[in-house]
Structure formats: C-alpha cells, structure tokens
Amino acid sequence: MEEQSGFARTVTARAPGKINVSFECGDPREDGFHPVATLYLAVGLDEEVTARHRDDGEIAAELDDASSIAVDQASFPVGADNLAVKAALALRDATGVHAGADLRILKRVPIAGGMGGGSADAAAALVACNALWETRLSRQDLASIAAGLGSDVPFALFGGAAVGLGRGEDLAPVPLRTESHWVLIPASYGLSTPKVYQELDRQRERADVSVPAPQEVSPEVLHALLEGDPLKLAASVHNDLTPASIALAPELAHVIERTEEAGAHKTLVSGSGPTLACIAHSSAHAERISMQIRDELDLQTIVVSAPAAGASILPNCGAV
C-alpha cells in the first residue's frame, strides 16, 4: 500500500445492517430519548466506507456509484450532516490527530429503513479512519465515541447479537451458535425515526397509557434466538413501534399479511421501519419465500442470514 505524509492512502471497512428481533420502548425521558430494551441481530448486508487520506485536513463524504440501492445523489449529505463524516470528526476530536479524509460510501442497507444503515456507515468510518490515521484506539474506545453518534452505532461496531438497553447503546452480547435466515423487504420510501416515535407518543397519549422504561428483553424471544428455533422465534418477536409505523405507512399491514400467506413464519417491522423482515426456516425456505413475494407482490426482496460480524477492515487494508 502506498504511503504518504506518514499515513496509509486508503483503508476500506465494512459494517453490518441490523434488525431488531424484539423492541420494547418506554415513555420519553427528560432528555427526550425513549428508553428501550431491544434484541439486536446483525445481518449479512453490509455498508462499506473507503477512507482516503487528505492532506488539507478536510473531511467529506461521497456516494460510491456501485451502491446497490437507489440513492438520490442530490440529497446525499456530503458534510457534517452525514453520520460517517460525524464519526470521523468525532474520532479526530477524541484523538487530537490533524488529518483529513474523503469517505466513499458503498450503500447496500435501505436508507431510512429501520436497519441502521447510517449507523453502519458511522461504525465503518470509525474503524477505517482509526486505521488510516493510525490512532490505534481500542474497540471499546471506539464504542465510547460511537455512543455519542447514535443509539445503533455501538452495535454496528460489535455486530453479532446483543441486548441493548438505555437508548440501545448499553450492550450485552448474546453468544449465538446457530444461524437464522431472513427475507428482507425494503420499501421504495423511508420513514423518519423521530416521526415514528412521535406517532407512538401520540397513540399512547390518546389511549392514556403510560409505559415505564423496560429493564430487559423478553426471555422467550431471547431463548428462541439462542435455541435457533424459527417457529419459537416467530411466536415471540415483538416491536412496540409497529403500530406507529403502520399508522404512518398503512400499506405495511397488507404486505405483512401477504408475506405470511406466502410462507413466512412471521413478518416483523425492523426498528422504526419501513423495511420488513420475514422469518424463514432455512436458507432454501428463504429463497422460496423471496421468489413468491417477488412473483406475487412484485416487491424487492433480499435474502440474508444472521448473525454477521461487526465492523472490520477489509482484507489487504490493515487491521484495527
């Protein structure tokens, strides 16, 4: 690899998207954040960030033309509004390094889809710039920076499966020994996470319901995932945000019903949506469900397995 100004010229890192197998949410705290108890699962659908050293100290993002999802170039944020840029700036502030980078982002995770694509970009940017700038922070140090960037960014760093408490950033790893299989259905539109939470608050206010901060995820869903039993998992998954997501995108209810008729054990809204995740029994079953959904509903599908590893440097690009 070419060297210049003491730094490697480019480093590429990848980080996984996620689904929330379980998501419980309390009423908003004084700081405005909702306390959650969620079961994160990293899936085999990655974002990639290639960090190229800049001598002028600037940090900017650009979209990789090879991205597999449709992205409006005109609205793609290239400055501090981009979470990957925020991550690089936060790393620089934390370490005092005087360096810049161009961040080329290859997107595969649906945008505003409830799968943490922006969080994966941030995690990949942290790992890539940590190697590019030779700041040599540990994974735990990077996680501390990640927690200040967004609730899902720490999980994208570690991947696998984990219980998330607090805002979701307080992680307890869940050691999985079995693989699960999923069919993802991205929507042609996005849902704003803050707007979904606002709708949830309105629904609870209208129903005069108060929900305390959850302290743990359901033991049933945790055991089902640990056992690798897709039928038990289908019977135990839950997402408190689903009614709010459906209120903002009513067509989701119809798609959920039709996908379960097509053979999915269960179809759930991932996070705040609108991406849907269908539980399959095996990889072959997932392929059959995917084909039927495409043929009968004319919807895009992505077959993935889980768990997936956390953010990492791609081969021949160094290590963190």
N, C-alpha and C positions, 0 to 999 in steps of 0.2 A: 504494500500500500504506500502510495506517495506521501511523503511528509513535507510540511512547510510551516514555518513560524512555530515550530515545536509541537504542532498538533497534527493528528491524522486529518486527511482532507475530507473523507466521508465515512459515516457509520450508519448502518440501517438496522432498525429494531422493529419488532412486531409485538403486538399485544392483542389479547382476545376480546371479542364481544361477550356479552353475558345475557343470561335470562335469570329472572327471579322465580325460583320454583315455589317460593312462598313469600308473601309480602304482607305484613301487618303494620298498621300505621296509627299512631295516636294523634290527639289534637295538637295543634302547633304550640311550640314552646315560646317563651318570651322573646327569643331571638328570631322567631319567625319560622324556624325549621321544624319539620314534623319528626318526632321520634319514631323510629322504625325497628322492626325485627324482621330480617329477611334472610332467606337462604339463597345465596348467590351460586350460580353454576356457570363457569366459563365454557364456551362452546368453540368448536373448531371453525371459527370465522374471524379472521384477523384483520387488523389495520396495520399498515406499515408506514414508518416515518424514516426517511433518509435525511440525516443531518449533514450538511456540507459547511465546512468552516468558512467564515467570512472575516477578513482582516479589518473591516471597518467597524466591527462591534455591533452591527445591526442584526436584529432577529426578525425574520419574516417567513410566512408560510406560502406554499403554492400547492395546487392540486395536481396530482400525478394523472396524466392523460390515460393511464392504463387502469384507472379505477373501474371497478365492475358494477358500480351503481351510478345512476344518473345524478349528477350534481350540477346545479346552476353556477357556472363559473362566475357570473356577475355578482352573485350574492355570497360567494365563498369568502369567508373572512381571512385576510392575509396578515393582519396586525394583531394587536393585543386582544381583540375580540375572539381570536382563535385559541382554543384551550391548549393546543400544543405549544403555541407561542407563549402563552401564560406560564406553562410548565417550564420552558427553557428560561424565561425571565426569572422565575422563582428559584430555579437552580443556580442561576448566576448570582442572584441576590444573596442566597444562602452560603455560597462559597467564596464570593468576592472575586471570582475569576473575571478577567477582562477579555471577553471573546464574543464573537457573533456567530450566527448560523442561518443558513437557508434550510427550511424544513419542507421537504417534498412529501406530501401525504397521499398514500395509496389507500383509497377507501373501498371497503367491502361491506361494512356493517351499515344497515339502513340508518339514514340521518333522521334525527328526532323520532326514532322508532322504539324507544324503550329498551335498547340493547347496549347502551353505554359506549357508542362509537366514539363520541368526543372524549370520553374518559380514557378509552383505549389509546387514542391519539396522544393524550397527555402523558400516559404511562410510558408509551413508546418513546416519546420525545425526551422524557426524563432519563431513560436508560441510554438512549442514543447520545444525548449531549453529555451525560456523565462519562461516557467512554470517549467521545470526541474531544472534550475539553480536559480529559484526564483528571477530573475532580475526585474520583475514587471514593465516592460516598457509598456506604453500605446500603443494602436493600431496605433496612429499617430506617436509615436516614432519608432515603428517597421517599419512603412511605410517609414520613412526617411532613415532607413537602407536599406530597400528593394529597394529604388530608385537607390541606388548605386550598386546594384547587377544586375539589368537588367530592361529593359523597361516594361516588363509584370508582374514583381514580385509584385509591389504595388496592381495591380488589383486582383491578386490571393489572396492577404490578405483580400480584401474587398468583392470580389465576386459581385453577383447581375448583374447589368448592369451599364455601365458608359461610358461617353465620355472621351477619352484620347487624350490630346494634348502634344506638345513638342516632346519627344521621345515616348510618350504614358504613361508616369508616372504622368503627371499632370491630375488628375482625377476629374470629376464632376459626382456624382451618378445620375442615371436615375431611378426614382421610378416606377417599373412595377407592375401592378395589375393583369396582365393576364399571362398565361403560353404559351410558344411556344414549338413546337415539331419538332424534327430533326432526320434525319438518317445520321450518320457519316460513312464515308468510308475511313478507314485507308489504306495506301499503304504499300506494302512489302518493301519499301525503304524510305529513308529520303531525304529531301532537306536542304542544308545548307542555313540558313537565310542570312548570308553575301553574298553568291554567288547569291542568288536571287536578292538582292539589286544591286549587281554589274551588273547583266544582265539587270535590269531595267535602270540603268545609261547608259549602252551601247546602249540600244534601244532608249533612249531619245536623246543621243548624235548623233546617226545615223540619227534620224529624225529632228535634230536641234531644239529640243523642250526644253524650259526652264519652270520649274514648280515652282512657289513660294510656300512658306510654307503655308499649309492650316490652316485656322483660326477656322473652325467649321466643324462638320459633316453635311451631307445633311439633311435639315429639313424634307424632305419627308421620309427618312428611319427612322428618329427618331420618327416622328409621327406614322408611320406604326407600329413600335415596341410598342409604348405606347398604341395604339389602339388595339393591339393584332390581327390585320388583316393579315393573312398569304399571301393573294393574293396581298395586297398593299405592304407588305414586299418584296415579290418576285419581284415586279416591281421596287423596289427602292434600293436593295442591290447593293454594288459595291466594287471592290477590285482593286486598282491600280497595285498590284503585280501580278495579274493573267497572263498577257501576258508574264512576265518574268518566272513565274513558269512553264507555258506551254512550253516555249522555252527550258527549261531545262528538262522537262518531258512531251514530246508531247502526250503521251498516255492519259494524263488528259483530253484533249479536247474530245476524243472519249468517255471516261467514263462519262463526264458531259452530253454529248448529249444522251447517252443511259439511264442515270438515269432520265433525264427529260422525255424521252419517256416512262419510267416505271411508271411515275405518280408524280414525284417530282414537286412541283410548281416552284422551282428554285434550281439549284445546284451551290454552290459557293466554291471557294478555300478558306480554312481557313488560314488567315495570309499569310505566305510565302509558305504554302502547305507542302507536297502534300495531306494532309487529305482534303477530300471533305465533305461539309455539305449540306444536302438536306432539303429543307423546306417542311414540311408536314402540313396538315390542322388540324389534331388531332392525338392523340396517336394511335388510330386504323388505321388511314391512314398511319402513320409512320410505323406501323408493316406490313401493306400490301406492302408498297414500299420496305421495308427491305427484305421481303420474295422474292419479284420479282427480286430484284437486286441480291440476293444470287443465286436464281434458274437460272436466265438468263445470268448473267455475271460472276457467280462463284467468287464473291468478298465478303470479310468480311464486315459486317455491325454492327453498334452499334446504338441502338435506345436510344435517350436521350430527356429529357425535360429541360427547362430553364425558369427562372433563377435559379441558385444554390447559396447557401450561401458561403461566403468567408471562409478563413482558420479558423479552430476551433479545440479545444481539443475534442477527442472522449470521450464518457461517461466513468465515473469512473477513469478519468485521470487528474482531476483537472480543472482549468479554467485559462483564460488569460484576 
